Amino acid sequence: MINENALQESLVAIFEYLKMHYEVISTLMTETAALRETLKEAGGEKFAVVFEKHQLSQMTKIAEVESLSKKLYDAALQKAKGSVIL
């Protein structure tokens, strides 16, 4: 039997965590964009070329981890969707 109060409390906690997570990521994205634009202004075209090279390198390095993470999240979502009683 499902404890609806426990389920509701869990869902609220999950969404509070997701909201906090989103706020942190949003702040980091804003700071990173501001830093990138500042460095482009200060370093000019040379910086832009080097930045792009490093950006592509980092994307390649983390691609496998991101792919695995997405698969794990998708599996967890499917499991949760299968457990929800309407």
N, C-alpha and C positions, 0 to 999 in steps of 0.2 A: 504494500500500500504506500502511496506517495504522501509524504508530509508536506502539505501545500505551504505551510508557514516557512518550513526550512527551505523549500524550493524558492519561494519568493525572496527570502533573505539572501540566498545564494545568488540569485539573479541580480538583485540590487548591488551586492558586493562586486560581482563581476563587472557590471556596467560602471560602477564607480571607479574600479581599477582601470577599465578601458578608457574612461574619460581622462583620468590622470595621465595615463600612458600617452594619449593623444596630445594632451597639453604639453608634455615634455618633448615629444617628437616635433610638435609645431614650433616650439621655442628653439630647439636645436636647428631646425630647417631654416628659420628666420636668421639666426645668428650665422649659420654657415653661408647663406646667400649674401648677407651683408659683408662678411669677411672675404668671400670670393670676389665680390664687386670692388671692395677696397683694394685688394691685392692686384686686381686687373688694372685699376687706375694707377696704382703706384708702380707696378711692374711692366705695364704695357703689353705689347704683343708677345714678347718672349715668355712672360708669365702664362698667358693664355695657352700657348702651345705646350709648355711643360705641364700645366695643370691638366689639360686634356689627356696627355700621355699617362699621367699618374691616375687620373680618374678611370680610364679604361683598364688599367692594370688592376686597380682595386676591385672593379666590377667583375673582372675575370676571376680574381681570387675568391670572392664571396659567392659566386654564382651557384656553386654546388651546395653550400650551406643554406642559401636562401631557398633553393629548390627543395631540399629535404625539409626545411622548416614549413614551407607551404604545404607539402604533402602531409606532414604531421597535423597541421592545423585543419586541413581539409578532412582528414580521417576523424579527428576529434569532433568536428562539426557534424559530420555524417552520423557518428555515434550518438551525439546529443539530439540531433533531429529525430533519430529513430526511437529515442527514449521519451520524447515529449508526448504527453497525453492531452488531447484537446477536449 
